[in-house]
Amino acid sequence: MLEIKELSVKYESGKLALKDVNLSVEEGERVAVVGPNGSGKSTLIKAVTGLAPITHGVVRVFGSDVRTIRGETRVSVNLPEVYRLFSASVKELIEVFSELKGVDKSEYLSLVEHFELEEILNKKIHELSSGQAKMFGNIMALAPKPKLVLFDEPFENVDQNRRVNPKATRIHGRSCTRDARIRYFEKVF
């Protein structure tokens, strides 16, 4: 499903963000990438989604090199950069992404309702609080029920009551609580 071999990422500034990273994820596996701030976790997700410059190595998603993939709908990510590209309301973005992903918009709206975030529907992305934006990204990543979900700090800036809300424990069969224990994962990288 995901294969990373000898991946190195170097930004235009000359900063080497990742060097010779190797990782494979098979279907059904749950993998956690842990490390301190600035250690490259977000860059790894960006490389997998084609948003970071791969200077060496290869990243394959479902067998295809990410540098050549276009329109892959089996992968979802909660990175805010993906959604901030548009100057639209949350509701408008849901409509656009439901069409792009081939998913009924009711899948997205049911998660908005599930997490009691209806008040954000008419707001533009830049008008959301940090926590609301993070929850919105999580919803956008989960709603299409992708085979591969990449979460970057899914509960950063999210209110404590939403982190421990029993409703938040399983969505579409995926655990989404902030306090998931490492034993939940088959691999910790």
Secondary structure as the mmCIF struct_conf table of DSSP 4:
data_model
#
loop_
_struct_conf.conf_type_id
_struct_conf.id
_struct_conf.beg_label_comp_id
_struct_conf.beg_label_asym_id
_struct_conf.beg_label_seq_id
_struct_conf.end_label_comp_id
_struct_conf.end_label_asym_id
_struct_conf.end_label_seq_id
STRN STRN1 LEU A 2 LYS A 10
TURN_TY1_P TURN_TY1_P1 GLU A 12 SER A 13
BEND BEND1 GLY A 14 GLY A 14
STRN STRN2 LEU A 16 VAL A 25
TURN_TY1_P TURN_TY1_P2 GLU A 27 GLY A 28
STRN STRN3 VAL A 31 ALA A 32
TURN_TY1_P TURN_TY1_P3 ASN A 37 GLY A 38
BEND BEND2 SER A 39 GLY A 40
HELX_RH_AL_P HELX_RH_AL_P1 LYS A 41 VAL A 48
TURN_TY1_P TURN_TY1_P4 THR A 49 GLY A 50
BEND BEND3 ALA A 52 ALA A 52
STRN STRN4 ILE A 54 VAL A 61
TURN_TY1_P TURN_TY1_P5 PHE A 62 GLY A 63
STRN STRN5 SER A 64 ASP A 65
TURN_TY1_P TURN_TY1_P6 VAL A 66 THR A 68
BEND BEND4 GLY A 71 GLY A 71
BEND BEND5 ARG A 74 ARG A 74
STRN STRN6 VAL A 75 VAL A 77
HELX_RH_AL_P HELX_RH_AL_P2 PRO A 80 TYR A 83
TURN_TY1_P TURN_TY1_P7 ARG A 84 LEU A 85
BEND BEND6 PHE A 86 PHE A 86
BEND BEND7 ALA A 88 ALA A 88
STRN STRN7 SER A 89 SER A 89
HELX_RH_AL_P HELX_RH_AL_P3 VAL A 90 LYS A 101
TURN_TY1_P TURN_TY1_P8 GLY A 102 GLY A 102
HELX_RH_AL_P HELX_RH_AL_P4 LYS A 105 HIS A 114
TURN_TY1_P TURN_TY1_P9 PHE A 115 GLU A 116
HELX_RH_3T_P HELX_RH_3T_P1 GLU A 118 ILE A 120
TURN_TY1_P TURN_TY1_P10 LEU A 121 ASN A 122
BEND BEND8 LYS A 123 LYS A 123
STRN STRN8 LYS A 124 LYS A 124
HELX_RH_3T_P HELX_RH_3T_P2 ILE A 125 GLU A 127
BEND BEND9 LEU A 128 LEU A 128
HELX_RH_AL_P HELX_RH_AL_P5 SER A 130 LEU A 142
TURN_TY1_P TURN_TY1_P11 ALA A 143 PRO A 144
BEND BEND10 LYS A 147 LYS A 147
STRN STRN9 LEU A 148 LEU A 150
BEND BEND11 ASP A 152 GLU A 153
TURN_TY1_P TURN_TY1_P12 PRO A 154 ASN A 157
HELX_RH_AL_P HELX_RH_AL_P6 GLN A 160 VAL A 164
HELX_RH_3T_P HELX_RH_3T_P3 PRO A 166 THR A 169
STRN STRN10 ARG A 170 ILE A 171
TURN_TY1_P TURN_TY1_P13 HIS A 172 GLY A 173
STRN STRN11 ARG A 174 SER A 175
TURN_TY1_P TURN_TY1_P14 ARG A 178 ASP A 179
HELX_RH_3T_P HELX_RH_3T_P4 ILE A 182 TYR A 184
BEND BEND12 GLU A 186 GLU A 186
STRN STRN12 LYS A 187 VAL A 188
#
